[in-house]
Amino acid sequence: MDTALLLQLTLNGLIVGALYGVVAMSFVLIYKASQVVNFAQGEFLLVGAWVCWWFLTEWQLPFYAGFLFTLVFMMLFGLVLQVVVLRPLIGEPVISVIMATIGLGIFFQALMKWIFGVFAKPFPPIFAMEQVRVLGLEVQTVYLASLGVSLLIMAGFGWFFKASKHGLAMRATAFDQQVAQSLGVSVPKVFAMSWAISAVVSAVAGVVVGVVNGVSSALSFYGIKVFPAVILGGLDSILGAVLGGVIVGLLENWAHYIDSQWLNWGNMFQIAPFYALVLILLIKPYGLFGTKNIERV
């Protein structure tokens, strides 16, 4: 038993899991506000990563400036997308909105391939040191930075929903849209805000993954990889999204360890989260922290 490898993979799982948790929060944010699952979430990562790469390579901006411009672009991107495409669908059956998000995902993936090509492109070097040692373990600098950013985003979400006027309005809308509107909350503005925040947060994750692996259409697959974390924690729970992301990150890395040491199947780390998804749906269909809906007929 290689204990050093197990500790290394556990640390990697915690760091990657925090990033998964951030993306899962983006899923939950949109679902809480509008009761819609955004199946184009992975494409938000892809668009954010390509835009940041374009700022850094074509405009030759320093990383911090390109990153900030990317966040501004993605905020406007989320707002425009909600106002132009999704706002006209308010009042339509939920399945219509879900199909619209699937169509948006296919469109943006094809658009990015048309603009930037189909081959992965690396980010320019960001940090002077690619790896640092933490408790005797090697960690990529960008992942360590992403952990700090993920924790800041999580703390920001906590403050936003508990202390800010807009966060309270979003919570009210998630609880009951009609009651919130009767109290003066602008439900369309809450919807637009949720999509803008979701796009910005997804762009952060997309840039981190792009810096490590290069930018390509494979980034959009992270939307599917994070989905088990969302279901595991509960579709309407921010805390559950964070915990689900960490669990999925650990599961992936522990499955990789078991596979490399004993099973030698070759792809167990890719399918382990989906086994967990099926298991949690059998035991707790609403997830660990999801709200159980009770309908009386």
N, C-alpha and C positions, 0 to 999 in steps of 0.2 A: 504493500500500500504506500503510494507516494504522497506523504502528508504535505510536503511543500507545494506540490501541484494542486492538491485539494484546497489549501489555503489561498493560493494564487487565484484559482478559479472562483472561490467564494468571494474574494475581494472584487474581482471583475464582475461577478454577478450582482453584488450590491451596487456598484457604480452604474452598470448598464441598467439595472432594475430601476434606479432612480430616474434615469432618462426615460425608460418606458413609462414610469409613473407620470412624468410630465406630459407625455403624449396622451396617455390615458385620461388625464385631467381635461385635455382638450375635447376628447370624445364626450366626457361627462358634462362639460360646460354647455355644449350645444344641446345635448339631450335634456338636461335640466331646464333649459330655457324654452325649448321648442318641441320636446318629445320626439326628436328626429335623430336617428343614428347617421352620422356623416361618413359615408363610405368613401369619400374623397379625401379623408384625413391624411393618408399616405402621400397623396399628390401635393398636399400642402407642404410636407417635408421636402418633396422633390423640387417644387417651385422655389421655396426659400433657399435651398442649397444652391440651385443654379443661379439665382439672382445674386447671391453673395459672391459666388465664384466669378460671375461676370463683372461685378464691381471691382474685385481684386485683380483680375487679369486684364480686362479691357481698359478700365479706368486707372489702373495702377494705384488704387487707394490703399492706405494702410488698413490692417485688419479691423481695428476698432471702428474706423470710419465706415468701411464697407459693411460691417456687421450692423451698425446703427441705421444706415440707409436701408439695409435689407428689412429691418424690423419696421421701419416707417412704410416701406413699400408693401409689406405683407399686411399691415394694419389697413391700408387703403384697399388692398386686394380683397381682404375679407369683407370690408364694408360694401364695396361695389358688387361683389358676388352675391351678398345677401339681398341688397336692394334691387339689383337688376334681375337676378335669376330666381331667387327663392321667395322674396316678398310677394310676388304675384301668386304664389302657390299657397299663401296663408288661407286656411279654411278648406283646402282640398284634402282628400284622404291622405293619411300618413304615407301609404305605399307610393303615392305619386311623388312625394318629396324625396323619399328614399331612392326611387328610381332616378330622379333628377341628380342626386349626389353621385350615383353610380355613373351616370352619363358624363357628369363633370369630371370625374376621375379619369375616365377613358379619354376624354377630350384633352385634358391638361397633360396627360402622359404622352399622347401623340404629339401635342404641340411642342413639348420640351424636346422630344426626339427630332422633330422637324427643325427646330431652331439650333439646338446644340449638338445634334448627332446622337448616335446610339452607343458610342464607346465611352467608357469611364474616363473622367479627366481629373487629375489630382489638384488639390488646393496648393497654392504657394506655401512654403514653410511659414508656420505661424509662431512657433516657440523655438527658442535657442536650443533647448534640450527636449528631445523627443520623449524620453522616459525619465522618471524619477523613482527613487526607492522610498517606499512607505512600509515601515515595520519589517524591513528586510525583503520586501516584495517589489517586483518591478511593475510600475503602473505608467501607462502612457499619459503624458502631460495634458493632452487635450481631454482625456477622460476625467482626470482629476479636476480640471477647470470646469468641465460639464457638471461634475458632482456639486461644486460650489454654486454654479448657476441654477441647477435643479433645486437645491435647497432654498435659494433665494426666491425662486418662482413659487415654490410650495408655501413659503412664509408669506409671500405677497398675496397668494390666493386666500390664505387664511385671514389676513388683514382685510382684504377686499370684501369678502363675504360677511365679515363680522362687524366692520367699523365704517365702511364707506357707504355713501348714499346710493351709488349705482349698484354696489354689491347687494345691498338690502333689497333694492328694486328687483334685481335679478332673482333673488331668493323668493320674493313674493310672487313673481311671475311663474317661477317653477312650481310653487305651491298651488296657485289657482290663477289662471290668466284673467278670467272675468272679474274676480274680486280685486286683483291688482289694478286692472284698468279702471274700476269704479273708484279706486283710491287715488287716481291721478297718475298712475304709472303708464308711461308710453311703451306698450308692449312691442311695437315694431322697432323702437330704438333699442330695447333690451335684446331683441333678436339680433340686430345688426352689431351690437356691442359684443355679444357672445361669439359671433363668427369672426369679428376682428381680433379679439383676444386669442381665440383658438388658432387662427392663422399665424399670429405672432409667436405663440408658444411652440407651435409645430415647426416654424422656421428655425428656432433655436436648436431644436433636436436635429433637424435636417442638416444644419451647418456642422454640428458636432460629428455626426456620422459621416458627412462628406469629407471633413478634414482627415478622418481616420482611414476611410475606405475609398475615397474618391467619389465624385458625383456621377451617378448613372441612373437609369430608370429603375434599377434594383432598389433604390431608396423608397419607392412607393410601397414596397412589400412590408415596410415597417408598420404601415397602417393595419395590415392583416396580423402581423406578429403581436401587436399591442392589443388586438381585440380580445384574446383570452384574458388579459389583465383586466380589461374593462368589465367583462362578464364575471370574472372571479371576484372582483371587489364589489360589484353592483353598479348597474348603469347610472344610477342617480346619486352616487356617493363619491365625493371628492377624496375623502380619507380612504375609501375602498379602492379607488383608482391608484393611489400612491402605493398602498399595501399590495395590491394585485400586481403592479409593475415590478416591485421588489421581488415578490414571489416568483414571477415568471423569469426574471433575470437570474435568480438563483437556480431555478429548475433547469434552465438552459445549460448553465455552466456545470451543475452537478450531473446532468444527463451526459454532457460531454466527457466528464471525468469517468463515470461508470462505463460509458461506451469505449473510451480509450484504454481503460484498465482491464476490462473483462469481456464485454459483449462483442466489440468490434463490428457493430452494425454500420457505422459510418455516418448516419444522419439522425441519430436519436435526439441530439440537441435541438433539431428543427421541429420535431413532432411532439416532444415532451409537453410543451405548453398546451397543445391541443388535446392531449390525453387529459391534462388537468381540467381543461375547459369542459369536456364531456363529463368528467367525474363530478365537478361542482354543479353542473346542470342537473345531474341525477339526484344529488344530495340536497342542494340549496338552489333551486331554480332562479331565485332573485339575487344570488351572489351573497358574499359574506356580510355586506353592509347595505344591500339594496332594500328598498321599501317594498313590502309585500302588498300588492293590490288586492283588495277584497271587493268583489262586486256582488250586489244583492239583486236578485231577479224576482 
